[in-house]
Amino acid sequence: MPELIRKCSQCGTADRRASWSSAADAAKGDAFTRPWACGSCAWTEFELVESEPEPANPEATAGTR
Ligand SMILES: [Zn+2]
């Protein structure tokens, strides 16, 4: 199940400190009313994007064995 996270609309840095299961959930969780600043550039505008799963272990799929 993809999660929604904030993504800075200025520099594109994804903020994984908070995540929601849906846009409605984000609205309910004060995602839009609570002040937010990008951890990278301190921009205050963001968009909600689906978080992409991080590769668990890149070496495991390298096929070295
Ligand atoms: Zn930023």
N, CA, C, O and the ligand as a Tripos MOL2 file, in Angstrom:
@<TRIPOS>MOLECULE
protein
  261   259    66     0     0
PROTEIN
NO_CHARGES

@<TRIPOS>ATOM
      1 N           0.8540   -1.1960    0.0000 N.3       1 MET1
      2 CA          0.0000    0.0000    0.0000 C.3       1 MET1
      3 C           0.8910    1.2480    0.0000 C.2       1 MET1
      4 O           1.6330    1.4690    0.9570 O.2       1 MET1
      5 N           0.8290    2.0530   -1.0440 N.am      2 PRO2
      6 CA          1.6740    3.2540   -1.0720 C.3       2 PRO2
      7 C           1.2130    4.2680   -0.0390 C.2       2 PRO2
      8 O           0.0240    4.3990    0.2530 O.2       2 PRO2
      9 N           2.1790    4.9700    0.4970 N.am      3 GLU3
     10 CA          1.8650    6.0170    1.4490 C.3       3 GLU3
     11 C           2.0840    7.3750    0.7950 C.2       3 GLU3
     12 O           2.8780    7.5200   -0.1340 O.2       3 GLU3
     13 N           1.3560    8.3650    1.3090 N.am      4 LEU4
     14 CA          1.5410    9.7290    0.8230 C.3       4 LEU4
     15 C           2.5040   10.4550    1.7520 C.2       4 LEU4
     16 O           2.3880   10.3960    2.9760 O.2       4 LEU4
     17 N           3.4470   11.1340    1.1380 N.am      5 ILE5
     18 CA          4.3840   11.9260    1.9270 C.3       5 ILE5
     19 C           4.4710   13.3230    1.3280 C.2       5 ILE5
     20 O           4.0160   13.5490    0.2060 O.2       5 ILE5
     21 N           5.0460   14.2490    2.0610 N.am      6 ARG6
     22 CA          5.2370   15.6010    1.5440 C.3       6 ARG6
     23 C           6.4570   15.6360    0.6370 C.2       6 ARG6
     24 O           7.4780   15.0000    0.8950 O.2       6 ARG6
     25 N           6.3070   16.4160   -0.4500 N.am      7 LYS7
     26 CA          7.4500   16.6400   -1.3180 C.3       7 LYS7
     27 C           7.5680   18.1290   -1.5600 C.2       7 LYS7
     28 O           6.6040   18.7620   -1.9910 O.2       7 LYS7
     29 N           8.7140   18.6930   -1.2940 N.am      8 CYS8
     30 CA          8.9270   20.1330   -1.4340 C.3       8 CYS8
     31 C           8.6970   20.5450   -2.8850 C.2       8 CYS8
     32 O           9.2460   19.9460   -3.8100 O.2       8 CYS8
     33 N           7.8690   21.5870   -3.0690 N.am      9 SER9
     34 CA          7.5950   22.0100   -4.4390 C.3       9 SER9
     35 C           8.7070   22.9050   -4.9670 C.2       9 SER9
     36 O           8.6840   23.2720   -6.1420 O.2       9 SER9
     37 N           9.6610   23.2610   -4.1500 N.am     10 GLN10
     38 CA         10.7890   24.0730   -4.5870 C.3      10 GLN10
     39 C          11.9660   23.2070   -5.0320 C.2      10 GLN10
     40 O          12.4500   23.3310   -6.1560 O.2      10 GLN10
     41 N          12.4230   22.3240   -4.1320 N.am     11 CYS11
     42 CA         13.6280   21.5510   -4.4410 C.3      11 CYS11
     43 C          13.3310   20.0720   -4.6740 C.2      11 CYS11
     44 O          14.2040   19.3250   -5.1170 O.2      11 CYS11
     45 N          12.0930   19.6440   -4.3750 N.am     12 GLY12
     46 CA         11.7270   18.2680   -4.6780 C.3      12 GLY12
     47 C          12.1510   17.2600   -3.6320 C.2      12 GLY12
     48 O          12.0390   16.0530   -3.8510 O.2      12 GLY12
     49 N          12.6350   17.7350   -2.5020 N.am     13 THR13
     50 CA         13.0370   16.8090   -1.4430 C.3      13 THR13
     51 C          11.8110   16.1840   -0.8010 C.2      13 THR13
     52 O          10.8800   16.8890   -0.4110 O.2      13 THR13
     53 N          11.8080   14.8760   -0.6910 N.am     14 ALA14
     54 CA         10.7030   14.1730   -0.0430 C.3      14 ALA14
     55 C          10.9110   14.1700    1.4590 C.2      14 ALA14
     56 O          12.0070   13.9060    1.9540 O.2      14 ALA14
     57 N           9.8400   14.4670    2.1700 N.am     15 ASP15
     58 CA          9.9060   14.4850    3.6240 C.3      15 ASP15
     59 C           9.1800   13.2600    4.1650 C.2      15 ASP15
     60 O           7.9520   13.1790    4.1160 O.2      15 ASP15
     61 N           9.9420   12.3240    4.6730 N.am     16 ARG16
     62 CA          9.3450   11.0740    5.1490 C.3      16 ARG16
     63 C           9.0570   11.1010    6.6500 C.2      16 ARG16
     64 O           8.7290   10.0770    7.2490 O.2      16 ARG16
     65 N           9.1830   12.2760    7.2420 N.am     17 ARG17
     66 CA          8.9360   12.3290    8.6870 C.3      17 ARG17
     67 C           7.4760   12.0680    9.0050 C.2      17 ARG17
     68 O           7.1430   11.5930   10.0910 O.2      17 ARG17
     69 N           6.5960   12.3830    8.0450 N.am     18 ALA18
     70 CA          5.1760   12.1130    8.2460 C.3      18 ALA18
     71 C           4.6300   11.4810    6.9810 C.2      18 ALA18
     72 O           5.0530   11.8200    5.8750 O.2      18 ALA18
     73 N           3.6930   10.5650    7.1430 N.am     19 SER19
     74 CA          3.0880    9.9300    5.9790 C.3      19 SER19
     75 C           1.6380    9.6120    6.2850 C.2      19 SER19
     76 O           1.2330    9.4550    7.4370 O.2      19 SER19
     77 N           0.8620    9.5210    5.1940 N.am     20 TRP20
     78 CA         -0.5640    9.2420    5.3450 C.3      20 TRP20
     79 C          -0.9720    8.1900    4.3240 C.2      20 TRP20
     80 O          -0.3130    7.9870    3.3040 O.2      20 TRP20
     81 N          -2.0830    7.5280    4.6360 N.am     21 SER21
     82 CA         -2.5360    6.4680    3.7440 C.3      21 SER21
     83 C          -3.3790    7.0150    2.6040 C.2      21 SER21
     84 O          -3.5850    6.3260    1.6050 O.2      21 SER21
     85 N          -3.8730    8.2520    2.7350 N.am     22 SER22
     86 CA         -4.6740    8.8570    1.6760 C.3      22 SER22
     87 C          -4.6930   10.3590    1.8600 C.2      22 SER22
     88 O          -4.3000   10.8740    2.9070 O.2      22 SER22
     89 N          -5.1560   11.0640    0.8280 N.am     23 ALA23
     90 CA         -5.2320   12.5250    0.9140 C.3      23 ALA23
     91 C          -6.2260   12.9390    1.9970 C.2      23 ALA23
     92 O          -6.0210   13.9290    2.6980 O.2      23 ALA23
     93 N          -7.3000   12.1680    2.1210 N.am     24 ALA24
     94 CA         -8.2860   12.4820    3.1500 C.3      24 ALA24
     95 C          -7.6740   12.3040    4.5310 C.2      24 ALA24
     96 O          -7.9270   13.0870    5.4470 O.2      24 ALA24
     97 N          -6.8720   11.2670    4.6590 N.am     25 ASP25
     98 CA         -6.2000   11.0260    5.9170 C.3      25 ASP25
     99 C          -5.2340   12.1620    6.2390 C.2      25 ASP25
    100 O          -5.1110   12.5810    7.3900 O.2      25 ASP25
    101 N          -4.5540   12.6520    5.2090 N.am     26 ALA26
    102 CA         -3.6130   13.7540    5.3920 C.3      26 ALA26
    103 C          -4.3400   15.0110    5.8580 C.2      26 ALA26
    104 O          -3.8680   15.7200    6.7470 O.2      26 ALA26
    105 N          -5.4960   15.2780    5.2460 N.am     27 ALA27
    106 CA         -6.2690   16.4520    5.6260 C.3      27 ALA27
    107 C          -6.7480   16.3290    7.0690 C.2      27 ALA27
    108 O          -6.7570   17.2960    7.8310 O.2      27 ALA27
    109 N          -7.1420   15.1130    7.4130 N.am     28 LYS28
    110 CA         -7.6140   14.8780    8.7700 C.3      28 LYS28
    111 C          -6.4660   15.0310    9.7730 C.2      28 LYS28
    112 O          -6.6710   15.4260   10.9210 O.2      28 LYS28
    113 N          -5.2660   14.7120    9.3150 N.am     29 GLY29
    114 CA         -4.1100   14.7700   10.1980 C.3      29 GLY29
    115 C          -3.4080   16.1150   10.1820 C.2      29 GLY29
    116 O          -2.2370   16.2110   10.5500 O.2      29 GLY29
    117 N          -4.1110   17.1470    9.7610 N.am     30 ASP30
    118 CA         -3.5630   18.5020    9.7930 C.3      30 ASP30
    119 C          -2.3640   18.6920    8.8650 C.2      30 ASP30
    120 O          -1.5530   19.5910    9.0900 O.2      30 ASP30
    121 N          -2.2410   17.8790    7.8480 N.am     31 ALA31
    122 CA         -1.0930   17.9940    6.9540 C.3      31 ALA31
    123 C          -1.0570   19.3550    6.2660 C.2      31 ALA31
    124 O           0.0160   19.8820    5.9750 O.2      31 ALA31
    125 N          -2.2380   19.9220    6.0060 N.am     32 PHE32
    126 CA         -2.2840   21.1660    5.2420 C.3      32 PHE32
    127 C          -2.3850   22.3990    6.1350 C.2      32 PHE32
    128 O          -2.0650   23.5090    5.7080 O.2      32 PHE32
    129 N          -2.8240   22.2050    7.3580 N.am     33 THR33
    130 CA         -3.0190   23.3660    8.2250 C.3      33 THR33
    131 C          -1.8210   23.5970    9.1430 C.2      33 THR33
    132 O          -1.5900   24.7080    9.6200 O.2      33 THR33
    133 N          -1.0780   22.5450    9.3740 N.am     34 ARG34
    134 CA          0.0770   22.6810   10.2610 C.3      34 ARG34
    135 C           1.2530   23.2830    9.4850 C.2      34 ARG34
    136 O           1.5330   22.8630    8.3620 O.2      34 ARG34
    137 N           1.9400   24.2620   10.0780 N.am     35 PRO35
    138 CA          3.0900   24.8540    9.3750 C.3      35 PRO35
    139 C           4.1470   23.8120    9.0630 C.2      35 PRO35
    140 O           4.4560   22.9460    9.8820 O.2      35 PRO35
    141 N           4.6880   23.9150    7.8740 N.am     36 TRP36
    142 CA          5.7120   22.9610    7.4450 C.3      36 TRP36
    143 C           6.8060   23.7140    6.7100 C.2      36 TRP36
    144 O           6.5380   24.6800    5.9960 O.2      36 TRP36
    145 N           8.0040   23.2770    6.8850 N.am     37 ALA37
    146 CA          9.1120   23.8570    6.1400 C.3      37 ALA37
    147 C          10.0060   22.7310    5.6620 C.2      37 ALA37
    148 O          10.2740   21.7720    6.3850 O.2      37 ALA37
    149 N          10.4560   22.8690    4.4390 N.am     38 CYS38
    150 CA         11.3380   21.8570    3.8590 C.3      38 CYS38
    151 C          12.6130   21.7460    4.6880 C.2      38 CYS38
    152 O          13.2120   22.7560    5.0570 O.2      38 CYS38
    153 N          13.0230   20.5120    4.9770 N.am     39 GLY39
    154 CA         14.2330   20.3200    5.7520 C.3      39 GLY39
    155 C          15.4830   20.6860    4.9680 C.2      39 GLY39
    156 O          16.5660   20.8300    5.5360 O.2      39 GLY39
    157 N          15.3220   20.8360    3.6600 N.am     40 SER40
    158 CA         16.4770   21.0850    2.8090 C.3      40 SER40
    159 C          16.6290   22.5720    2.4770 C.2      40 SER40
    160 O          17.7210   23.1320    2.5790 O.2      40 SER40
    161 N          15.5040   23.2090    2.0730 N.am     41 CYS41
    162 CA         15.6010   24.5910    1.6150 C.3      41 CYS41
    163 C          14.6560   25.5150    2.3700 C.2      41 CYS41
    164 O          14.5920   26.7090    2.0750 O.2      41 CYS41
    165 N          13.9140   24.9720    3.3530 N.am     42 ALA42
    166 CA         13.0240   25.7760    4.1940 C.3      42 ALA42
    167 C          11.8390   26.3460    3.4300 C.2      42 ALA42
    168 O          11.1560   27.2440    3.9230 O.2      42 ALA42
    169 N          11.5900   25.8320    2.2280 N.am     43 TRP43
    170 CA         10.3930   26.2010    1.4850 C.3      43 TRP43
    171 C           9.1600   25.7070    2.2370 C.2      43 TRP43
    172 O           9.2090   24.6700    2.8970 O.2      43 TRP43
    173 N           8.0580   26.4440    2.1410 N.am     44 THR44
    174 CA          6.8920   26.0620    2.9450 C.3      44 THR44
    175 C           5.7690   25.4540    2.1180 C.2      44 THR44
    176 O           4.7450   25.0510    2.6680 O.2      44 THR44
    177 N           5.9510   25.3820    0.7970 N.am     45 GLU45
    178 CA          4.9040   24.7740   -0.0240 C.3      45 GLU45
    179 C           5.3260   23.3690   -0.4260 C.2      45 GLU45
    180 O           6.4970   23.1060   -0.6980 O.2      45 GLU45
    181 N           4.3470   22.4780   -0.4560 N.am     46 PHE46
    182 CA          4.6620   21.0860   -0.7570 C.3      46 PHE46
    183 C           3.5030   20.4650   -1.5150 C.2      46 PHE46
    184 O           2.4060   21.0220   -1.5730 O.2      46 PHE46
    185 N           3.7630   19.3180   -2.0860 N.am     47 GLU47
    186 CA          2.6920   18.5200   -2.6620 C.3      47 GLU47
    187 C           2.7620   17.1310   -2.0490 C.2      47 GLU47
    188 O           3.8150   16.6710   -1.6050 O.2      47 GLU47
    189 N           1.6060   16.4800   -2.0400 N.am     48 LEU48
    190 CA          1.5850   15.1170   -1.5270 C.3      48 LEU48
    191 C           1.8960   14.1580   -2.6610 C.2      48 LEU48
    192 O           1.2720   14.2140   -3.7210 O.2      48 LEU48
    193 N           2.8410   13.2970   -2.4400 N.am     49 VAL49
    194 CA          3.1980   12.3170   -3.4530 C.3      49 VAL49
    195 C           3.2340   10.9340   -2.8190 C.2      49 VAL49
    196 O           3.3700   10.7980   -1.6030 O.2      49 VAL49
    197 N           3.1110    9.9210   -3.6500 N.am     50 GLU50
    198 CA          3.2440    8.5640   -3.1350 C.3      50 GLU50
    199 C           4.7170    8.2830   -2.8820 C.2      50 GLU50
    200 O           5.5680    8.5220   -3.7380 O.2      50 GLU50
    201 N           4.9950    7.7760   -1.7050 N.am     51 SER51
    202 CA          6.3820    7.4460   -1.3920 C.3      51 SER51
    203 C           6.7800    6.2040   -2.1740 C.2      51 SER51
    204 O           6.0320    5.2300   -2.2520 O.2      51 SER51
    205 N           7.9750    6.2620   -2.7510 N.am     52 GLU52
    206 CA          8.4500    5.1070   -3.4940 C.3      52 GLU52
    207 C           9.2040    4.2010   -2.5410 C.2      52 GLU52
    208 O          10.0300    4.6600   -1.7520 O.2      52 GLU52
    209 N           8.9170    2.9210   -2.6180 N.am     53 PRO53
    210 CA          9.6150    1.9960   -1.7250 C.3      53 PRO53
    211 C          11.1070    2.0120   -2.0010 C.2      53 PRO53
    212 O          11.5490    1.9500   -3.1480 O.2      53 PRO53
    213 N          11.8640    2.0970   -0.9350 N.am     54 GLU54
    214 CA         13.3040    2.0880   -1.1090 C.3      54 GLU54
    215 C          13.7910    0.6590   -1.3010 C.2      54 GLU54
    216 O          13.2800   -0.2590   -0.6610 O.2      54 GLU54
    217 N          14.7570    0.4660   -2.1600 N.am     55 PRO55
    218 CA         15.3080   -0.8930   -2.3350 C.3      55 PRO55
    219 C          15.8830   -1.3860   -1.0240 C.2      55 PRO55
    220 O          16.7220   -0.7270   -0.4100 O.2      55 PRO55
    221 N          15.4270   -2.5440   -0.6050 N.am     56 ALA56
    222 CA         15.8180   -3.0480    0.7030 C.3      56 ALA56
    223 C          17.3190   -3.3060    0.7710 C.2      56 ALA56
    224 O          18.0010   -2.8780    1.7020 O.2      56 ALA56
    225 N          17.8060   -4.0050   -0.2250 N.am     57 ASN57
    226 CA         19.2230   -4.3270   -0.2430 C.3      57 ASN57
    227 C          19.6850   -4.4820   -1.6940 C.2      57 ASN57
    228 O          19.4920   -5.5360   -2.2990 O.2      57 ASN57
    229 N          20.2890   -3.4380   -2.2440 N.am     58 PRO58
    230 CA         20.6830   -3.4620   -3.6680 C.3      58 PRO58
    231 C          21.6140   -4.6190   -3.9930 C.2      58 PRO58
    232 O          21.5710   -5.1480   -5.1030 O.2      58 PRO58
    233 N          22.4440   -5.0180   -3.0590 N.am     59 GLU59
    234 CA         23.3970   -6.0920   -3.3400 C.3      59 GLU59
    235 C          22.6980   -7.4310   -3.4910 C.2      59 GLU59
    236 O          23.2000   -8.3230   -4.1740 O.2      59 GLU59
    237 N          21.5430   -7.5750   -2.8570 N.am     60 ALA60
    238 CA         20.8360   -8.8540   -2.9040 C.3      60 ALA60
    239 C          20.3330   -9.1560   -4.3050 C.2      60 ALA60
    240 O          20.1680  -10.3200   -4.6720 O.2      60 ALA60
    241 N          20.0850   -8.0950   -5.1020 N.am     61 THR61
    242 CA         19.5340   -8.2940   -6.4520 C.3      61 THR61
    243 C          20.6080   -8.1330   -7.5210 C.2      61 THR61
    244 O          20.3020   -8.1400   -8.7130 O.2      61 THR61
    245 N          21.8420   -7.9900   -7.1080 N.am     62 ALA62
    246 CA         22.9160   -7.7480   -8.0770 C.3      62 ALA62
    247 C          23.2640   -9.0140   -8.8500 C.2      62 ALA62
    248 O          23.8440   -8.9400   -9.9330 O.2      62 ALA62
    249 N          22.9160  -10.1690   -8.3050 N.am     63 GLY63
    250 CA         23.1730  -11.4000   -9.0180 C.3      63 GLY63
    251 C          24.6410  -11.7830   -9.0310 C.2      63 GLY63
    252 O          25.1580  -12.2650  -10.0390 O.2      63 GLY63
    253 N          25.2990  -11.5700   -7.9240 N.am     64 THR64
    254 CA         26.7280  -11.8890   -7.8740 C.3      64 THR64
    255 C          26.9540  -13.3620   -7.5530 C.2      64 THR64
    256 O          28.0820  -13.8540   -7.6060 O.2      64 THR64
    257 N          25.8710  -14.0590   -7.2190 N.am     65 ARG65
    258 CA         26.0610  -15.4340   -6.8230 C.3      65 ARG65
    259 C          25.6660  -16.4110   -7.9110 C.2      65 ARG65
    260 O          25.7720  -17.6230   -7.7210 O.2      65 ARG65
    261 ZN         12.9770   22.1480   -0.4080 Zn       66 ZN66
@<TRIPOS>BOND
     1     1     2 1
     2     2     3 1
     3     3     4 2
     4     3     5 am
     5     5     6 1
     6     6     7 1
     7     7     8 2
     8     7     9 am
     9     9    10 1
    10    10    11 1
    11    11    12 2
    12    11    13 am
    13    13    14 1
    14    14    15 1
    15    15    16 2
    16    15    17 am
    17    17    18 1
    18    18    19 1
    19    19    20 2
    20    19    21 am
    21    21    22 1
    22    22    23 1
    23    23    24 2
    24    23    25 am
    25    25    26 1
    26    26    27 1
    27    27    28 2
    28    27    29 am
    29    29    30 1
    30    30    31 1
    31    31    32 2
    32    31    33 am
    33    33    34 1
    34    34    35 1
    35    35    36 2
    36    35    37 am
    37    37    38 1
    38    38    39 1
    39    39    40 2
    40    39    41 am
    41    41    42 1
    42    42    43 1
    43    43    44 2
    44    43    45 am
    45    45    46 1
    46    46    47 1
    47    47    48 2
    48    47    49 am
    49    49    50 1
    50    50    51 1
    51    51    52 2
    52    51    53 am
    53    53    54 1
    54    54    55 1
    55    55    56 2
    56    55    57 am
    57    57    58 1
    58    58    59 1
    59    59    60 2
    60    59    61 am
    61    61    62 1
    62    62    63 1
    63    63    64 2
    64    63    65 am
    65    65    66 1
    66    66    67 1
    67    67    68 2
    68    67    69 am
    69    69    70 1
    70    70    71 1
    71    71    72 2
    72    71    73 am
    73    73    74 1
    74    74    75 1
    75    75    76 2
    76    75    77 am
    77    77    78 1
    78    78    79 1
    79    79    80 2
    80    79    81 am
    81    81    82 1
    82    82    83 1
    83    83    84 2
    84    83    85 am
    85    85    86 1
    86    86    87 1
    87    87    88 2
    88    87    89 am
    89    89    90 1
    90    90    91 1
    91    91    92 2
    92    91    93 am
    93    93    94 1
    94    94    95 1
    95    95    96 2
    96    95    97 am
    97    97    98 1
    98    98    99 1
    99    99   100 2
   100    99   101 am
   101   101   102 1
   102   102   103 1
   103   103   104 2
   104   103   105 am
   105   105   106 1
   106   106   107 1
   107   107   108 2
   108   107   109 am
   109   109   110 1
   110   110   111 1
   111   111   112 2
   112   111   113 am
   113   113   114 1
   114   114   115 1
   115   115   116 2
   116   115   117 am
   117   117   118 1
   118   118   119 1
   119   119   120 2
   120   119   121 am
   121   121   122 1
   122   122   123 1
   123   123   124 2
   124   123   125 am
   125   125   126 1
   126   126   127 1
   127   127   128 2
   128   127   129 am
   129   129   130 1
   130   130   131 1
   131   131   132 2
   132   131   133 am
   133   133   134 1
   134   134   135 1
   135   135   136 2
   136   135   137 am
   137   137   138 1
   138   138   139 1
   139   139   140 2
   140   139   141 am
   141   141   142 1
   142   142   143 1
   143   143   144 2
   144   143   145 am
   145   145   146 1
   146   146   147 1
   147   147   148 2
   148   147   149 am
   149   149   150 1
   150   150   151 1
   151   151   152 2
   152   151   153 am
   153   153   154 1
   154   154   155 1
   155   155   156 2
   156   155   157 am
   157   157   158 1
   158   158   159 1
   159   159   160 2
   160   159   161 am
   161   161   162 1
   162   162   163 1
   163   163   164 2
   164   163   165 am
   165   165   166 1
   166   166   167 1
   167   167   168 2
   168   167   169 am
   169   169   170 1
   170   170   171 1
   171   171   172 2
   172   171   173 am
   173   173   174 1
   174   174   175 1
   175   175   176 2
   176   175   177 am
   177   177   178 1
   178   178   179 1
   179   179   180 2
   180   179   181 am
   181   181   182 1
   182   182   183 1
   183   183   184 2
   184   183   185 am
   185   185   186 1
   186   186   187 1
   187   187   188 2
   188   187   189 am
   189   189   190 1
   190   190   191 1
   191   191   192 2
   192   191   193 am
   193   193   194 1
   194   194   195 1
   195   195   196 2
   196   195   197 am
   197   197   198 1
   198   198   199 1
   199   199   200 2
   200   199   201 am
   201   201   202 1
   202   202   203 1
   203   203   204 2
   204   203   205 am
   205   205   206 1
   206   206   207 1
   207   207   208 2
   208   207   209 am
   209   209   210 1
   210   210   211 1
   211   211   212 2
   212   211   213 am
   213   213   214 1
   214   214   215 1
   215   215   216 2
   216   215   217 am
   217   217   218 1
   218   218   219 1
   219   219   220 2
   220   219   221 am
   221   221   222 1
   222   222   223 1
   223   223   224 2
   224   223   225 am
   225   225   226 1
   226   226   227 1
   227   227   228 2
   228   227   229 am
   229   229   230 1
   230   230   231 1
   231   231   232 2
   232   231   233 am
   233   233   234 1
   234   234   235 1
   235   235   236 2
   236   235   237 am
   237   237   238 1
   238   238   239 1
   239   239   240 2
   240   239   241 am
   241   241   242 1
   242   242   243 1
   243   243   244 2
   244   243   245 am
   245   245   246 1
   246   246   247 1
   247   247   248 2
   248   247   249 am
   249   249   250 1
   250   250   251 1
   251   251   252 2
   252   251   253 am
   253   253   254 1
   254   254   255 1
   255   255   256 2
   256   255   257 am
   257   257   258 1
   258   258   259 1
   259   259   260 2
@<TRIPOS>SUBSTRUCTURE
     1 MET1         2 RESIDUE 1 A MET
     2 PRO2         6 RESIDUE 1 A PRO
     3 GLU3        10 RESIDUE 1 A GLU
     4 LEU4        14 RESIDUE 1 A LEU
     5 ILE5        18 RESIDUE 1 A ILE
     6 ARG6        22 RESIDUE 1 A ARG
     7 LYS7        26 RESIDUE 1 A LYS
     8 CYS8        30 RESIDUE 1 A CYS
     9 SER9        34 RESIDUE 1 A SER
    10 GLN10       38 RESIDUE 1 A GLN
    11 CYS11       42 RESIDUE 1 A CYS
    12 GLY12       46 RESIDUE 1 A GLY
    13 THR13       50 RESIDUE 1 A THR
    14 ALA14       54 RESIDUE 1 A ALA
    15 ASP15       58 RESIDUE 1 A ASP
    16 ARG16       62 RESIDUE 1 A ARG
    17 ARG17       66 RESIDUE 1 A ARG
    18 ALA18       70 RESIDUE 1 A ALA
    19 SER19       74 RESIDUE 1 A SER
    20 TRP20       78 RESIDUE 1 A TRP
    21 SER21       82 RESIDUE 1 A SER
    22 SER22       86 RESIDUE 1 A SER
    23 ALA23       90 RESIDUE 1 A ALA
    24 ALA24       94 RESIDUE 1 A ALA
    25 ASP25       98 RESIDUE 1 A ASP
    26 ALA26      102 RESIDUE 1 A ALA
    27 ALA27      106 RESIDUE 1 A ALA
    28 LYS28      110 RESIDUE 1 A LYS
    29 GLY29      114 RESIDUE 1 A GLY
    30 ASP30      118 RESIDUE 1 A ASP
    31 ALA31      122 RESIDUE 1 A ALA
    32 PHE32      126 RESIDUE 1 A PHE
    33 THR33      130 RESIDUE 1 A THR
    34 ARG34      134 RESIDUE 1 A ARG
    35 PRO35      138 RESIDUE 1 A PRO
    36 TRP36      142 RESIDUE 1 A TRP
    37 ALA37      146 RESIDUE 1 A ALA
    38 CYS38      150 RESIDUE 1 A CYS
    39 GLY39      154 RESIDUE 1 A GLY
    40 SER40      158 RESIDUE 1 A SER
    41 CYS41      162 RESIDUE 1 A CYS
    42 ALA42      166 RESIDUE 1 A ALA
    43 TRP43      170 RESIDUE 1 A TRP
    44 THR44      174 RESIDUE 1 A THR
    45 GLU45      178 RESIDUE 1 A GLU
    46 PHE46      182 RESIDUE 1 A PHE
    47 GLU47      186 RESIDUE 1 A GLU
    48 LEU48      190 RESIDUE 1 A LEU
    49 VAL49      194 RESIDUE 1 A VAL
    50 GLU50      198 RESIDUE 1 A GLU
    51 SER51      202 RESIDUE 1 A SER
    52 GLU52      206 RESIDUE 1 A GLU
    53 PRO53      210 RESIDUE 1 A PRO
    54 GLU54      214 RESIDUE 1 A GLU
    55 PRO55      218 RESIDUE 1 A PRO
    56 ALA56      222 RESIDUE 1 A ALA
    57 ASN57      226 RESIDUE 1 A ASN
    58 PRO58      230 RESIDUE 1 A PRO
    59 GLU59      234 RESIDUE 1 A GLU
    60 ALA60      238 RESIDUE 1 A ALA
    61 THR61      242 RESIDUE 1 A THR
    62 ALA62      246 RESIDUE 1 A ALA
    63 GLY63      250 RESIDUE 1 A GLY
    64 THR64      254 RESIDUE 1 A THR
    65 ARG65      258 RESIDUE 1 A ARG
    66 ZN66       261 GROUP 0 **** ****
